Amino acid sequence: MNATHQLVLGLIHHEDDRRTQSQRNQAEPVASALREFGFVALEAEEFDQVLPGPATLSALRLRALVLMRLWAQEMHHLREIRRRKGSSLTIPFRKRRKVLERALSVITHRDSLLQAFRRLEIEAALSLKHFRIWSRVLECDASGAVVFEDDFYSRDESSPKNLASLIRTHFQDFEFIDLAGGLSRDSLGLPDAPGQDLYIPFMVANTTCAYFIGKKACKALVDMVASNRELLYLAPDFLVTELNATGFEGSSLLPRDLPLIHGSRDGTGESSIPY
């Protein structure tokens, strides 16, 4: 099969030697399978991260930032859950009040405040790595990117070819294809639909452990973040689904049979984010 399409194969990690080596070992047969299915795989790694500490912030500024960012995350989550359930996107006052109460309870106590600050900074740093991979797509003739964080694993020996076949079949039809899952469909506000693929007429990211993303979505995400860097604090999966709020037109595929495993969710590995 002739290689007619380019894809960026993005590896995202934080230079943990063991996890990074595992990631590379798992990605190598995927790259080979993509080539067999007619893709040119342009490999890219993103690992640089800067995690600002709270020491330079006043107590008031620290609390204000964490409050604002927690509020943004929770409001985004509530809005997208309502979108997936076909409900009005208007968040009722009582739910807004509960969000505010939860955020205030976090920033009231120093330990929880500092933990939340650290988590948010790690999530923003992770978002920035994904942003750089999306930017790579725009710098070449790639049709999109296949992106792996360092906690993905193949299910079995057929996983690389199953993944390549899935992308070859659907990469021109969807702007986002989930490859590893992580959360239940119910927790995402989606129909369970046992044994069925889910075709969603807007952006839905079931974590960003492993996924395909199209060039149109990459362009929209890069433009969106460039206009408001604070959006990085939503975390990568929420950042992807924030496109829905901009009027972006793109659909998502959540396959029934996922070719990969999300290690941090199934117990194979640990998350590097302190939830």
C-alpha positions in Angstrom: 0.0 0.0 0.0 1.5 3.4 -1.0 2.1 5.9 1.7 -0.3 8.7 0.7 -0.9 10.5 4.1 1.4 11.9 6.7 0.6 11.7 10.4 2.5 13.2 13.3 3.1 10.4 15.9 3.4 12.4 19.1 4.9 11.0 22.3 4.2 13.0 25.5 6.1 12.3 28.7 8.0 14.0 31.5 11.3 12.1 31.3 10.6 9.4 33.7 13.1 6.8 32.3 11.1 3.7 32.9 7.8 5.1 31.6 9.4 6.8 28.7 11.2 3.6 27.6 8.0 1.7 27.9 6.2 4.4 25.8 8.8 4.2 23.1 8.7 0.4 23.0 4.9 0.4 22.7 5.0 3.2 20.0 7.5 1.5 17.7 5.2 -1.3 16.4 2.4 1.3 16.1 4.6 3.4 13.8 5.4 0.3 11.8 1.8 -0.7 11.5 0.8 2.9 10.4 3.4 2.6 7.6 1.9 -0.7 6.5 -1.5 0.9 6.2 -0.2 3.7 4.0 0.9 6.5 6.4 4.1 8.3 6.8 4.6 8.6 10.5 6.5 11.7 11.5 7.7 11.1 15.1 7.8 13.9 17.6 8.4 14.0 21.4 7.3 16.7 23.9 8.6 16.5 27.4 9.8 19.9 28.5 7.8 21.4 31.3 8.1 24.3 33.8 6.1 24.1 37.0 5.9 27.5 38.7 5.8 27.3 42.4 3.5 29.4 44.7 6.3 31.2 46.5 6.2 34.3 44.3 2.4 34.7 44.7 0.7 36.5 47.5 -1.8 34.5 49.5 -4.7 36.5 47.9 -3.4 36.0 44.4 -2.8 32.3 45.0 -6.4 31.7 46.2 -7.8 33.8 43.4 -6.0 31.9 40.7 -7.0 28.5 42.1 -10.6 29.5 42.6 -10.8 30.8 39.0 -9.3 27.7 37.5 -11.3 25.3 39.6 -14.4 27.2 38.6 -13.5 27.0 34.9 -12.9 23.3 35.0 -16.1 22.4 36.8 -18.3 24.7 34.7 -16.8 23.2 31.6 -17.5 19.7 32.9 -21.2 20.6 33.7 -21.7 22.3 30.4 -20.3 19.4 28.3 -22.2 16.8 30.3 -25.4 18.7 29.5 -24.4 18.9 25.8 -23.9 15.1 25.7 -27.3 14.5 27.3 -29.0 16.8 24.9 -30.0 19.2 27.8 -29.9 23.0 27.8 -26.4 24.3 28.2 -27.5 26.8 30.8 -26.1 25.8 34.2 -28.8 26.2 37.0 -28.0 28.6 39.8 -28.0 25.9 42.4 -25.3 23.9 40.6 -23.2 27.1 40.1 -23.5 27.6 43.9 -22.3 24.1 44.6 -19.4 24.6 42.3 -18.5 27.8 44.1 -18.9 26.1 47.5 -16.6 23.3 46.5 -13.9 25.6 45.2 -14.1 27.8 48.3 -13.6 24.8 50.5 -10.4 23.9 48.6 -8.9 27.4 48.8 -9.8 27.9 52.5 -7.3 25.3 53.8 -3.6 25.8 52.9 -2.8 22.1 52.3 -5.7 21.6 49.8 -4.9 25.0 48.2 -1.3 24.0 47.5 -2.3 20.6 46.3 -4.8 22.1 43.9 -2.3 24.7 42.7 0.3 21.9 42.0 -2.3 19.8 40.2 -3.4 22.7 38.0 0.1 23.6 37.1 0.9 20.0 36.0 -2.3 19.9 34.0 -1.4 23.1 32.3 2.1 21.8 31.5 0.6 18.7 30.0 -1.9 20.7 28.0 1.1 22.7 26.6 2.8 19.5 25.5 -0.3 18.5 23.6 -0.5 22.0 22.1 3.0 21.7 20.8 2.1 18.4 19.1 -1.0 20.0 17.5 1.3 22.9 16.3 3.6 20.3 14.7 0.7 19.1 12.6 0.3 22.6 11.2 3.9 22.9 10.4 3.8 20.1 7.8 1.5 18.3 5.4 0.2 15.9 8.0 -3.5 15.0 8.0 -3.5 14.9 11.8 -1.7 13.3 14.8 -1.7 10.1 16.7 -0.8 11.1 20.3 0.3 8.9 23.1 0.9 9.9 26.8 3.3 7.7 28.7 0.7 5.5 30.3 -0.7 3.7 27.3 -0.2 0.0 26.6 -1.1 -2.3 23.8 -3.8 -4.9 24.6 -2.1 -7.7 22.7 0.1 -8.3 19.7 -2.6 -7.3 17.2 -3.1 -3.9 18.8 -0.8 -1.9 16.5 -2.5 -3.2 13.4 -6.0 -2.8 14.9 -5.1 0.8 15.7 -3.7 1.5 12.2 -6.8 -0.1 10.6 -9.1 2.0 12.7 -7.4 5.2 11.8 -7.1 4.3 8.1 -10.8 3.6 8.0 -12.0 6.7 9.9 -9.3 9.4 9.9 -11.0 11.4 7.1 -14.5 11.2 8.8 -13.7 12.2 12.4 -11.7 15.0 14.0 -11.2 12.9 17.2 -10.8 9.2 17.6 -10.4 7.7 21.1 -7.8 4.9 21.2 -7.5 4.0 24.9 -10.5 5.2 26.8 -10.3 5.7 30.5 -13.7 6.8 31.9 -17.0 4.9 31.5 -19.5 6.2 29.0 -21.9 6.8 31.8 -19.5 9.0 33.7 -19.0 11.0 30.5 -22.7 11.5 30.2 -23.0 9.3 27.1 -25.3 6.4 26.3 -23.7 3.1 27.4 -24.6 1.4 24.1 -23.0 -2.0 25.0 -21.2 -3.5 22.0 -21.5 -0.4 19.8 -19.2 2.3 18.6 -20.4 5.8 19.5 -20.4 8.5 16.8 -20.7 11.9 18.4 -21.5 15.0 16.2 -19.2 17.2 18.4 -15.9 16.8 20.2 -15.7 14.3 23.1 -12.3 13.3 24.6 -12.3 10.3 26.9 -9.0 11.5 28.5 -6.0 12.1 26.3 -4.1 9.0 27.0 -4.1 8.0 23.3 -6.0 9.5 20.5 -6.1 10.6 16.8 -6.9 14.2 16.1 -7.4 15.8 12.7 -5.7 18.8 11.2 -8.8 21.0 11.3 -9.1 20.4 15.1 -5.4 21.0 15.6 -5.7 24.4 13.8 -8.8 25.4 15.9 -7.1 24.4 19.1 -3.9 26.2 18.4 -5.9 29.4 17.5 -8.1 29.0 20.6 -5.2 28.7 23.0 -3.2 31.4 21.3 -6.1 33.8 22.0 -6.4 32.7 25.7 -3.5 30.8 27.3 -5.5 30.5 30.5 -7.4 27.7 28.8 -4.4 25.4 29.3 -5.5 25.1 32.9 -8.6 23.2 31.8 -6.3 20.1 31.2 -5.9 18.5 27.8 -9.2 16.6 27.5 -11.3 19.5 28.6 -9.2 21.7 26.3 -10.2 19.5 23.3 -13.9 19.6 24.2 -13.8 23.4 24.8 -13.8 23.6 21.0 -17.5 22.9 21.3 -18.1 26.2 23.0 -16.5 28.0 20.0 -18.9 26.6 17.4 -16.3 24.3 16.0 -17.8 21.6 13.7 -16.1 18.3 14.2 -17.3 14.8 15.2 -15.8 12.2 17.5 -15.5 8.4 17.4 -15.5 6.3 20.6 -14.9 2.8 19.4 -16.5 -0.2 21.1 -13.2 -2.2 20.8 -10.3 0.1 21.9 -6.9 -1.0 20.6 -5.0 0.3 23.6 -5.2 0.3 27.4 -5.1 3.4 29.6 -2.7 2.2 32.2 -3.4 4.9 34.8 -7.1 4.0 34.7 -6.9 0.2 34.7 -4.3 -0.2 37.4 -1.4 -1.0 35.1 0.4 2.2 36.0 0.1 5.3 38.2 -1.0 8.7 37.1 1.6 11.5 37.2 -1.1 14.0 38.2 -1.8 14.2 41.9 -5.6 14.0 42.0 
